[in-house]
Structures are given as C-alpha cells and as structure tokens.
Amino acid sequence: MTDQQLFEQITNNLFTAVVGDVLDVMGYRKQFLAQPIKPLVPGTKIVGRAMTVLEADYLEGAGNGPLADKPFGVMFKALDDLRPGEIYIASGASLDYALWGGLMSTRAQHLNAAGAILNGYIRDTDEIKKLEFPVFSRGSYAQDQGVRGKVLDYRVPIMVDGVLVTPGDLIFADDEGVLIIPRAVEAEAVAAALEKCATENQVAVAIRGGMSTQEAFETYGVM
C-alpha cells in the first residue's frame, strides 16, 4: 500500500479515538499530544508523515553559535525541505510567540504538505483560513518569533510534552486529538483499528436492538 492509499484509508474510515484505543492495547500509551492542540478550523482532519522541527527561545543579539546572527535559525531550510504528504510538526519553544503564519502556510501548501502542527501558537489566522491549509496549534498570538526564537534543527527526534515524535512517524489528527503512530507498528495499528471500527458498528446495532451494555461488552469485547 502506498502512503497516499494509507492516508486515504485512515481519513475515510477511522478517527483518532479508535486508533488511540488500539495503541493502548499494543502498549503504546503516551501517543496523544497535549489536549489544547486543536485545529484552526473545527472539523479538520489530517494524516501524514512527521517532518519534525526543533524550536528554542533565542533572543536577538545574544549568543556566539552559528545561528546567533541568523534570523529564525534554520526555519526557512526546514520549511523548504517539506515533501508531499508531510506534516510540519514543531516543538521546543516557550509560549511567548507564534511559530507559524500565513506565508509559511502558502509555501507549505505549494509543496503539497499535508498540514502543520505546532506545540505553540500561530498567527495570520484569517490568511490561513482563506488558504484552507490545515493547521493545528494551541491557539493564536500575533507576537513574532523573529527576535525571540529560532529553529535549531529539523528531521530529528523531538519530544512534544512527553510524546516522542521521530521523522517519518504517522500522524493522525482530528477534532479530538493529535495522535502519533510509530512507523514500526503503523500497519498493525491501522489494521486493528479498522477491525475495531467494524466490531463497534456491530455493537451499535446490537444496543439499538435492546442488548445491554454489559452483554454487549461480554459478547464483543469493545465499548
């Protein structure tokens, strides 16, 4: 199955809750990002590969390293390196400024990226909405990153509030959460989630027919 076929299968047939349940059973119990990370436009659903971006607070004019005099650090390199079907996912900075904006969305959309997920704020929200580019974040805040933070690196493992995200991991996000599915177990997790969805549909039919929840759980093993 190609990535595109996989993404379509997940988008059309699954939701984050059922995949998260399956990962719990598989022993992966810390895969949802923090609850405040939500879509800019309710109802947005995205699936894609993680293109990880490491952020940090970095005051303008401070420091002696190779990025000291480089506005935004390597953010532009990271953005230009986006590939079709990838999701720009950034973490590591404080909540003192925005990590994403309208022009970044324009570039990412041109590169056929699947979306952006920020463990922080975004700005230029009206522009992003007009572009219809899928973005998840903790909210909006106009204060700029330029004199306050930099991208230190990209395509490296990052921690997002205790959740490990490695380049190429499968990301599935909807209104109920942003889920990181480790690449090594994605096929097993998706197959099990599809099976669970089918079983839950049977349970719904049984309950509508009068079966109690206790009997349904004993019979089908899901609820």
ChimeraX commands (.cxc) that place a marker at each C-alpha (Angstrom):
marker #1 position 0.00,0.00,0.00 radius 0.5
marker #1 position 1.35,3.44,-0.92 radius 0.5
marker #1 position 1.38,6.27,1.61 radius 0.5
marker #1 position -1.38,8.01,-0.34 radius 0.5
marker #1 position -3.58,4.92,-0.18 radius 0.5
marker #1 position -2.83,4.55,3.53 radius 0.5
marker #1 position -3.67,8.20,4.22 radius 0.5
marker #1 position -6.98,7.89,2.33 radius 0.5
marker #1 position -7.89,4.68,4.15 radius 0.5
marker #1 position -7.34,6.34,7.53 radius 0.5
marker #1 position -9.09,9.58,6.58 radius 0.5
marker #1 position -12.15,7.84,5.17 radius 0.5
marker #1 position -12.61,5.08,7.73 radius 0.5
marker #1 position -11.04,5.96,11.08 radius 0.5
marker #1 position -10.98,8.55,13.86 radius 0.5
marker #1 position -8.26,9.22,16.40 radius 0.5
marker #1 position -10.11,7.71,19.36 radius 0.5
marker #1 position -10.29,4.21,17.88 radius 0.5
marker #1 position -6.63,4.23,16.78 radius 0.5
marker #1 position -5.61,5.53,20.19 radius 0.5
marker #1 position -7.53,2.68,21.86 radius 0.5
marker #1 position -5.69,0.15,19.70 radius 0.5
marker #1 position -2.31,1.67,20.55 radius 0.5
marker #1 position -3.20,1.43,24.25 radius 0.5
marker #1 position -3.78,-2.31,23.86 radius 0.5
marker #1 position -0.48,-2.62,21.97 radius 0.5
marker #1 position 1.33,-0.98,24.89 radius 0.5
marker #1 position 1.81,2.47,23.33 radius 0.5
marker #1 position 0.04,4.56,25.95 radius 0.5
marker #1 position 1.58,8.00,25.52 radius 0.5
marker #1 position 0.81,8.85,21.88 radius 0.5
marker #1 position -1.65,11.76,22.02 radius 0.5
marker #1 position -0.22,15.27,22.09 radius 0.5
marker #1 position -1.50,17.72,24.70 radius 0.5
marker #1 position -5.25,18.31,24.58 radius 0.5
marker #1 position -5.04,22.09,23.92 radius 0.5
marker #1 position -3.55,21.47,20.45 radius 0.5
marker #1 position -6.62,21.92,18.23 radius 0.5
marker #1 position -7.40,22.60,14.57 radius 0.5
marker #1 position -7.72,26.22,13.48 radius 0.5
marker #1 position -10.88,25.20,11.63 radius 0.5
marker #1 position -13.13,22.73,13.50 radius 0.5
marker #1 position -13.77,19.56,11.56 radius 0.5
marker #1 position -10.26,19.47,10.10 radius 0.5
marker #1 position -8.71,16.01,9.77 radius 0.5
marker #1 position -5.15,15.40,8.55 radius 0.5
marker #1 position -2.96,12.35,8.02 radius 0.5
marker #1 position 0.68,12.47,7.00 radius 0.5
marker #1 position 4.33,11.80,7.82 radius 0.5
marker #1 position 6.10,13.76,10.55 radius 0.5
marker #1 position 8.65,16.34,9.42 radius 0.5
marker #1 position 9.96,17.24,12.86 radius 0.5
marker #1 position 11.22,20.72,13.74 radius 0.5
marker #1 position 13.14,21.61,16.90 radius 0.5
marker #1 position 12.45,25.13,18.21 radius 0.5
marker #1 position 14.04,27.11,21.05 radius 0.5
marker #1 position 13.88,30.54,22.66 radius 0.5
marker #1 position 16.84,32.57,21.37 radius 0.5
marker #1 position 16.94,36.30,21.95 radius 0.5
marker #1 position 18.13,38.53,19.13 radius 0.5
marker #1 position 21.75,39.63,19.50 radius 0.5
marker #1 position 22.60,37.00,22.11 radius 0.5
marker #1 position 24.93,34.06,21.66 radius 0.5
marker #1 position 28.11,33.09,19.86 radius 0.5
marker #1 position 26.97,29.97,17.99 radius 0.5
marker #1 position 26.44,29.54,14.25 radius 0.5
marker #1 position 22.80,30.63,14.50 radius 0.5
marker #1 position 23.36,33.74,16.61 radius 0.5
marker #1 position 23.14,36.14,13.66 radius 0.5
marker #1 position 20.69,34.05,11.63 radius 0.5
marker #1 position 17.08,35.28,11.96 radius 0.5
marker #1 position 14.68,32.39,12.60 radius 0.5
marker #1 position 17.63,29.95,12.65 radius 0.5
marker #1 position 17.17,27.21,10.04 radius 0.5
marker #1 position 13.40,27.65,9.83 radius 0.5
marker #1 position 13.44,28.54,6.13 radius 0.5
marker #1 position 15.56,25.49,5.31 radius 0.5
marker #1 position 13.17,23.31,7.26 radius 0.5
marker #1 position 10.15,24.77,5.52 radius 0.5
marker #1 position 11.67,24.43,2.05 radius 0.5
marker #1 position 12.55,20.80,2.82 radius 0.5
marker #1 position 8.89,19.79,3.24 radius 0.5
marker #1 position 7.81,16.96,0.95 radius 0.5
marker #1 position 4.36,15.99,-0.34 radius 0.5
marker #1 position 2.28,14.29,2.34 radius 0.5
marker #1 position 4.43,15.52,5.22 radius 0.5
marker #1 position 3.29,17.42,8.28 radius 0.5
marker #1 position 5.49,20.19,9.71 radius 0.5
marker #1 position 5.45,19.48,13.46 radius 0.5
marker #1 position 7.36,21.88,15.73 radius 0.5
marker #1 position 8.06,21.94,19.46 radius 0.5
marker #1 position 10.61,23.15,21.99 radius 0.5
marker #1 position 9.84,26.88,22.30 radius 0.5
marker #1 position 8.03,28.79,25.02 radius 0.5
marker #1 position 4.52,30.16,24.52 radius 0.5
marker #1 position 5.79,33.74,24.10 radius 0.5
marker #1 position 5.43,33.96,20.30 radius 0.5
marker #1 position 3.90,32.38,17.21 radius 0.5
marker #1 position 5.65,29.50,15.44 radius 0.5
marker #1 position 3.66,29.60,12.19 radius 0.5
marker #1 position 1.97,32.12,9.92 radius 0.5
marker #1 position 0.35,32.86,6.61 radius 0.5
marker #1 position 3.42,32.94,4.37 radius 0.5
marker #1 position 4.65,29.67,5.84 radius 0.5
marker #1 position 1.26,28.16,5.04 radius 0.5
marker #1 position 1.50,29.46,1.47 radius 0.5
marker #1 position 4.89,27.82,0.99 radius 0.5
marker #1 position 3.85,24.53,2.63 radius 0.5
marker #1 position 0.72,24.37,0.50 radius 0.5
marker #1 position 2.78,24.92,-2.67 radius 0.5
marker #1 position 4.96,21.97,-1.63 radius 0.5
marker #1 position 1.85,19.79,-1.16 radius 0.5
marker #1 position 2.46,19.30,2.55 radius 0.5
marker #1 position -0.40,17.66,4.44 radius 0.5
marker #1 position -0.53,20.29,7.20 radius 0.5
marker #1 position 1.25,21.84,10.18 radius 0.5
marker #1 position 1.08,21.04,13.88 radius 0.5
marker #1 position 2.57,23.49,16.36 radius 0.5
marker #1 position 3.14,22.92,20.05 radius 0.5
marker #1 position 2.61,26.64,20.41 radius 0.5
marker #1 position 0.78,29.49,18.73 radius 0.5
marker #1 position 0.08,30.60,15.17 radius 0.5
marker #1 position -0.74,33.97,13.63 radius 0.5
marker #1 position -2.25,35.32,10.37 radius 0.5
marker #1 position -5.25,33.10,11.05 radius 0.5
marker #1 position -7.56,34.80,8.53 radius 0.5
marker #1 position -4.96,34.30,5.79 radius 0.5
marker #1 position -4.50,30.63,6.72 radius 0.5
marker #1 position -8.25,30.07,6.70 radius 0.5
marker #1 position -8.53,31.60,3.24 radius 0.5
marker #1 position -5.78,29.28,2.01 radius 0.5
marker #1 position -7.66,26.33,3.58 radius 0.5
marker #1 position -4.34,24.93,4.74 radius 0.5
marker #1 position -4.78,22.53,7.70 radius 0.5
marker #1 position -3.11,23.81,10.87 radius 0.5
marker #1 position -3.31,22.58,14.46 radius 0.5
marker #1 position -1.96,24.65,17.38 radius 0.5
marker #1 position -2.57,25.85,20.93 radius 0.5
marker #1 position -4.25,28.99,19.62 radius 0.5
marker #1 position -3.37,32.30,18.02 radius 0.5
marker #1 position -0.98,35.02,19.18 radius 0.5
marker #1 position 0.40,37.79,16.97 radius 0.5
marker #1 position 3.79,38.20,18.67 radius 0.5
marker #1 position 6.58,37.32,16.22 radius 0.5
marker #1 position 9.24,34.66,16.57 radius 0.5
marker #1 position 11.92,36.63,14.72 radius 0.5
marker #1 position 13.59,38.34,17.70 radius 0.5
marker #1 position 12.59,35.72,20.29 radius 0.5
marker #1 position 13.23,32.24,18.95 radius 0.5
marker #1 position 14.85,30.09,16.28 radius 0.5
marker #1 position 14.58,26.71,14.65 radius 0.5
marker #1 position 17.69,24.82,15.78 radius 0.5
marker #1 position 17.29,21.69,13.64 radius 0.5
marker #1 position 14.84,19.57,11.69 radius 0.5
marker #1 position 14.25,15.94,10.76 radius 0.5
marker #1 position 15.45,14.96,14.23 radius 0.5
marker #1 position 13.57,13.21,17.07 radius 0.5
marker #1 position 11.67,15.70,19.22 radius 0.5
marker #1 position 9.68,15.47,22.44 radius 0.5
marker #1 position 6.27,17.11,22.48 radius 0.5
marker #1 position 5.03,17.24,26.07 radius 0.5
marker #1 position 6.43,13.79,26.77 radius 0.5
marker #1 position 5.47,12.25,23.43 radius 0.5
marker #1 position 8.37,11.13,21.25 radius 0.5
marker #1 position 7.99,12.07,17.59 radius 0.5
marker #1 position 10.55,10.78,15.10 radius 0.5
marker #1 position 10.86,11.78,11.44 radius 0.5
marker #1 position 8.52,9.71,9.30 radius 0.5
marker #1 position 6.13,8.72,12.08 radius 0.5
marker #1 position 2.50,8.60,11.01 radius 0.5
marker #1 position 0.42,11.50,12.36 radius 0.5
marker #1 position -3.36,11.37,12.52 radius 0.5
marker #1 position -5.17,14.47,13.80 radius 0.5
marker #1 position -8.82,15.46,14.12 radius 0.5
marker #1 position -11.04,17.48,16.48 radius 0.5
marker #1 position -10.41,15.03,19.34 radius 0.5
marker #1 position -6.63,15.00,19.31 radius 0.5
marker #1 position -3.29,14.69,17.56 radius 0.5
marker #1 position -2.07,11.10,17.56 radius 0.5
marker #1 position 1.48,9.93,16.85 radius 0.5
marker #1 position 1.59,6.40,15.41 radius 0.5
marker #1 position 5.13,4.95,15.46 radius 0.5
marker #1 position 6.14,3.87,11.98 radius 0.5
marker #1 position 7.26,0.43,13.17 radius 0.5
marker #1 position 3.71,-0.51,14.25 radius 0.5
marker #1 position 1.54,1.58,11.94 radius 0.5
marker #1 position 0.38,-1.31,9.73 radius 0.5
marker #1 position -0.65,-3.40,12.72 radius 0.5
marker #1 position -2.35,-0.44,14.43 radius 0.5
marker #1 position -4.35,0.61,11.37 radius 0.5
marker #1 position -5.49,-2.95,10.64 radius 0.5
marker #1 position -6.59,-3.44,14.25 radius 0.5
marker #1 position -8.38,-0.07,14.26 radius 0.5
marker #1 position -10.33,-0.96,11.11 radius 0.5
marker #1 position -11.36,-4.26,12.72 radius 0.5
marker #1 position -12.37,-2.45,15.92 radius 0.5
marker #1 position -14.50,0.01,13.96 radius 0.5
marker #1 position -16.32,-2.86,12.26 radius 0.5
marker #1 position -16.94,-4.51,15.64 radius 0.5
marker #1 position -18.17,-1.26,17.18 radius 0.5
marker #1 position -20.68,-0.94,14.36 radius 0.5
marker #1 position -22.00,-4.39,15.27 radius 0.5
marker #1 position -22.21,-3.35,18.92 radius 0.5
marker #1 position -24.20,-0.23,17.99 radius 0.5
marker #1 position -26.68,-2.36,16.05 radius 0.5
marker #1 position -26.98,-4.78,18.97 radius 0.5
marker #1 position -27.56,-2.00,21.52 radius 0.5
marker #1 position -30.17,-0.37,19.32 radius 0.5
marker #1 position -31.83,-3.78,19.23 radius 0.5
marker #1 position -32.05,-3.86,23.02 radius 0.5
marker #1 position -28.83,-5.56,24.13 radius 0.5
marker #1 position -27.47,-4.22,27.43 radius 0.5
marker #1 position -24.02,-2.66,27.57 radius 0.5
marker #1 position -22.83,-5.43,29.90 radius 0.5
marker #1 position -23.94,-8.14,27.49 radius 0.5
marker #1 position -22.51,-6.22,24.53 radius 0.5
marker #1 position -19.08,-5.93,26.15 radius 0.5
marker #1 position -19.10,-9.61,27.14 radius 0.5
marker #1 position -20.10,-10.57,23.60 radius 0.5
marker #1 position -17.93,-8.25,21.50 radius 0.5
marker #1 position -15.19,-7.12,23.87 radius 0.5
marker #1 position -15.43,-3.43,22.94 radius 0.5
marker #1 position -17.40,-0.45,24.23 radius 0.5
marker link #1:1,2 radius 0.2
marker link #1:2,3 radius 0.2
marker link #1:3,4 radius 0.2
marker link #1:4,5 radius 0.2
marker link #1:5,6 radius 0.2
marker link #1:6,7 radius 0.2
marker link #1:7,8 radius 0.2
marker link #1:8,9 radius 0.2
marker link #1:9,10 radius 0.2
marker link #1:10,11 radius 0.2
marker link #1:11,12 radius 0.2
marker link #1:12,13 radius 0.2
marker link #1:13,14 radius 0.2
marker link #1:14,15 radius 0.2
marker link #1:15,16 radius 0.2
marker link #1:16,17 radius 0.2
marker link #1:17,18 radius 0.2
marker link #1:18,19 radius 0.2
marker link #1:19,20 radius 0.2
marker link #1:20,21 radius 0.2
marker link #1:21,22 radius 0.2
marker link #1:22,23 radius 0.2
marker link #1:23,24 radius 0.2
marker link #1:24,25 radius 0.2
marker link #1:25,26 radius 0.2
marker link #1:26,27 radius 0.2
marker link #1:27,28 radius 0.2
marker link #1:28,29 radius 0.2
marker link #1:29,30 radius 0.2
marker link #1:30,31 radius 0.2
marker link #1:31,32 radius 0.2
marker link #1:32,33 radius 0.2
marker link #1:33,34 radius 0.2
marker link #1:34,35 radius 0.2
marker link #1:35,36 radius 0.2
marker link #1:36,37 radius 0.2
marker link #1:37,38 radius 0.2
marker link #1:38,39 radius 0.2
marker link #1:39,40 radius 0.2
marker link #1:40,41 radius 0.2
marker link #1:41,42 radius 0.2
marker link #1:42,43 radius 0.2
marker link #1:43,44 radius 0.2
marker link #1:44,45 radius 0.2
marker link #1:45,46 radius 0.2
marker link #1:46,47 radius 0.2
marker link #1:47,48 radius 0.2
marker link #1:48,49 radius 0.2
marker link #1:49,50 radius 0.2
marker link #1:50,51 radius 0.2
marker link #1:51,52 radius 0.2
marker link #1:52,53 radius 0.2
marker link #1:53,54 radius 0.2
marker link #1:54,55 radius 0.2
marker link #1:55,56 radius 0.2
marker link #1:56,57 radius 0.2
marker link #1:57,58 radius 0.2
marker link #1:58,59 radius 0.2
marker link #1:59,60 radius 0.2
marker link #1:60,61 radius 0.2
marker link #1:61,62 radius 0.2
marker link #1:62,63 radius 0.2
marker link #1:63,64 radius 0.2
marker link #1:64,65 radius 0.2
marker link #1:65,66 radius 0.2
marker link #1:66,67 radius 0.2
marker link #1:67,68 radius 0.2
marker link #1:68,69 radius 0.2
marker link #1:69,70 radius 0.2
marker link #1:70,71 radius 0.2
marker link #1:71,72 radius 0.2
marker link #1:72,73 radius 0.2
marker link #1:73,74 radius 0.2
marker link #1:74,75 radius 0.2
marker link #1:75,76 radius 0.2
marker link #1:76,77 radius 0.2
marker link #1:77,78 radius 0.2
marker link #1:78,79 radius 0.2
marker link #1:79,80 radius 0.2
marker link #1:80,81 radius 0.2
marker link #1:81,82 radius 0.2
marker link #1:82,83 radius 0.2
marker link #1:83,84 radius 0.2
marker link #1:84,85 radius 0.2
marker link #1:85,86 radius 0.2
marker link #1:86,87 radius 0.2
marker link #1:87,88 radius 0.2
marker link #1:88,89 radius 0.2
marker link #1:89,90 radius 0.2
marker link #1:90,91 radius 0.2
marker link #1:91,92 radius 0.2
marker link #1:92,93 radius 0.2
marker link #1:93,94 radius 0.2
marker link #1:94,95 radius 0.2
marker link #1:95,96 radius 0.2
marker link #1:96,97 radius 0.2
marker link #1:97,98 radius 0.2
marker link #1:98,99 radius 0.2
marker link #1:99,100 radius 0.2
marker link #1:100,101 radius 0.2
marker link #1:101,102 radius 0.2
marker link #1:102,103 radius 0.2
marker link #1:103,104 radius 0.2
marker link #1:104,105 radius 0.2
marker link #1:105,106 radius 0.2
marker link #1:106,107 radius 0.2
marker link #1:107,108 radius 0.2
marker link #1:108,109 radius 0.2
marker link #1:109,110 radius 0.2
marker link #1:110,111 radius 0.2
marker link #1:111,112 radius 0.2
marker link #1:112,113 radius 0.2
marker link #1:113,114 radius 0.2
marker link #1:114,115 radius 0.2
marker link #1:115,116 radius 0.2
marker link #1:116,117 radius 0.2
marker link #1:117,118 radius 0.2
marker link #1:118,119 radius 0.2
marker link #1:119,120 radius 0.2
marker link #1:120,121 radius 0.2
marker link #1:121,122 radius 0.2
marker link #1:122,123 radius 0.2
marker link #1:123,124 radius 0.2
marker link #1:124,125 radius 0.2
marker link #1:125,126 radius 0.2
marker link #1:126,127 radius 0.2
marker link #1:127,128 radius 0.2
marker link #1:128,129 radius 0.2
marker link #1:129,130 radius 0.2
marker link #1:130,131 radius 0.2
marker link #1:131,132 radius 0.2
marker link #1:132,133 radius 0.2
marker link #1:133,134 radius 0.2
marker link #1:134,135 radius 0.2
marker link #1:135,136 radius 0.2
marker link #1:136,137 radius 0.2
marker link #1:137,138 radius 0.2
marker link #1:138,139 radius 0.2
marker link #1:139,140 radius 0.2
marker link #1:140,141 radius 0.2
marker link #1:141,142 radius 0.2
marker link #1:142,143 radius 0.2
marker link #1:143,144 radius 0.2
marker link #1:144,145 radius 0.2
marker link #1:145,146 radius 0.2
marker link #1:146,147 radius 0.2
marker link #1:147,148 radius 0.2
marker link #1:148,149 radius 0.2
marker link #1:149,150 radius 0.2
marker link #1:150,151 radius 0.2
marker link #1:151,152 radius 0.2
marker link #1:152,153 radius 0.2
marker link #1:153,154 radius 0.2
marker link #1:154,155 radius 0.2
marker link #1:155,156 radius 0.2
marker link #1:156,157 radius 0.2
marker link #1:157,158 radius 0.2
marker link #1:158,159 radius 0.2
marker link #1:159,160 radius 0.2
marker link #1:160,161 radius 0.2
marker link #1:161,162 radius 0.2
marker link #1:162,163 radius 0.2
marker link #1:163,164 radius 0.2
marker link #1:164,165 radius 0.2
marker link #1:165,166 radius 0.2
marker link #1:166,167 radius 0.2
marker link #1:167,168 radius 0.2
marker link #1:168,169 radius 0.2
marker link #1:169,170 radius 0.2
marker link #1:170,171 radius 0.2
marker link #1:171,172 radius 0.2
marker link #1:172,173 radius 0.2
marker link #1:173,174 radius 0.2
marker link #1:174,175 radius 0.2
marker link #1:175,176 radius 0.2
marker link #1:176,177 radius 0.2
marker link #1:177,178 radius 0.2
marker link #1:178,179 radius 0.2
marker link #1:179,180 radius 0.2
marker link #1:180,181 radius 0.2
marker link #1:181,182 radius 0.2
marker link #1:182,183 radius 0.2
marker link #1:183,184 radius 0.2
marker link #1:184,185 radius 0.2
marker link #1:185,186 radius 0.2
marker link #1:186,187 radius 0.2
marker link #1:187,188 radius 0.2
marker link #1:188,189 radius 0.2
marker link #1:189,190 radius 0.2
marker link #1:190,191 radius 0.2
marker link #1:191,192 radius 0.2
marker link #1:192,193 radius 0.2
marker link #1:193,194 radius 0.2
marker link #1:194,195 radius 0.2
marker link #1:195,196 radius 0.2
marker link #1:196,197 radius 0.2
marker link #1:197,198 radius 0.2
marker link #1:198,199 radius 0.2
marker link #1:199,200 radius 0.2
marker link #1:200,201 radius 0.2
marker link #1:201,202 radius 0.2
marker link #1:202,203 radius 0.2
marker link #1:203,204 radius 0.2
marker link #1:204,205 radius 0.2
marker link #1:205,206 radius 0.2
marker link #1:206,207 radius 0.2
marker link #1:207,208 radius 0.2
marker link #1:208,209 radius 0.2
marker link #1:209,210 radius 0.2
marker link #1:210,211 radius 0.2
marker link #1:211,212 radius 0.2
marker link #1:212,213 radius 0.2
marker link #1:213,214 radius 0.2
marker link #1:214,215 radius 0.2
marker link #1:215,216 radius 0.2
marker link #1:216,217 radius 0.2
marker link #1:217,218 radius 0.2
marker link #1:218,219 radius 0.2
marker link #1:219,220 radius 0.2
marker link #1:220,221 radius 0.2
marker link #1:221,222 radius 0.2
marker link #1:222,223 radius 0.2
view
